[in-house]
């Protein structure tokens, strides 16, 4: 029988765990930091009770989760803590520090799925109508709305959109998404027209060298920040009399929801949104249950001929 590796001191163990997360799991720095904080909580909890990760049981871990939950922290925080603990014990098992993984039966709290508001087509048209035509940036702002809603971009993707990657002739964008991954996204005819109108106006700006190929610029010739784009969208929604909480992500969410309601394939929507997992895209299946029932009645062979 293989002997277990001796448990190092907590500091060394945390250092090795971070290296495992970064190099083998490829997690983001934010997730890595969160998991590191969670494991620090775990190790403090075990030390106070004279335990080590090798002697901890599933009962000990459930007690920790219950203690954290009793403090009133959000369910999402408890879920992350649970995920961090599971990942830590998986690491210990893989590295031969423990024989039995006590976190296997640890369950995350059920999270409520909070979805952003969806704008109707009429509300999006009202935002466009609220753009002050006398302002120099009116065409730019209209193009921003049409590109967010017409292609479903994240605000960071829109802010970093580069002219060489915008093919107006083919009506396609190459988007640099999360993790530096690129994807091709179709453009709406309206966004193509508006960008064509905006480019001559953009050429009149005093464009700074570090923003020379960025598509959407502020009046000083620099790339628009994500915060500035948020303000543009928020202010236009308010001017249109929309009381929902509206952000650039609302337009992305509306893009996906309207496509799905119009009959688009979920896999195609996944590709356009740049979701790694289809499970992420499936949140858009929240649409009207009556619409889903109508699809069943229209297309299921048992019902279709009886309508």
Secondary structure, DSSP 8 states (H G I E B T S, - for coil): ---------HHHHHHHHHHHIIIII---HHHHHHHHHHHHHHHHHHHHTT--TTT--HHHHHHHHHHHHHTT--HHHHHHHHHHHHHHHHHHHHTTS-SS-TTTT---------------HHHHHHHHHTS-TTSTTHHHHHHHHHHHHHH---HHHHHT-BGGGEETTTTEEEEE-GGG-EEEEE--HHHHHHHHHHHHHHHTS---GGGTTBSSB-TTSSB--HHHHHHHHHHHHHHTT--S---HHHHHHHHHHHHHHTT--HHHHHHHHT-SSHHHHGGGGGS-HHHHHHHHHHH-HHHHTT-
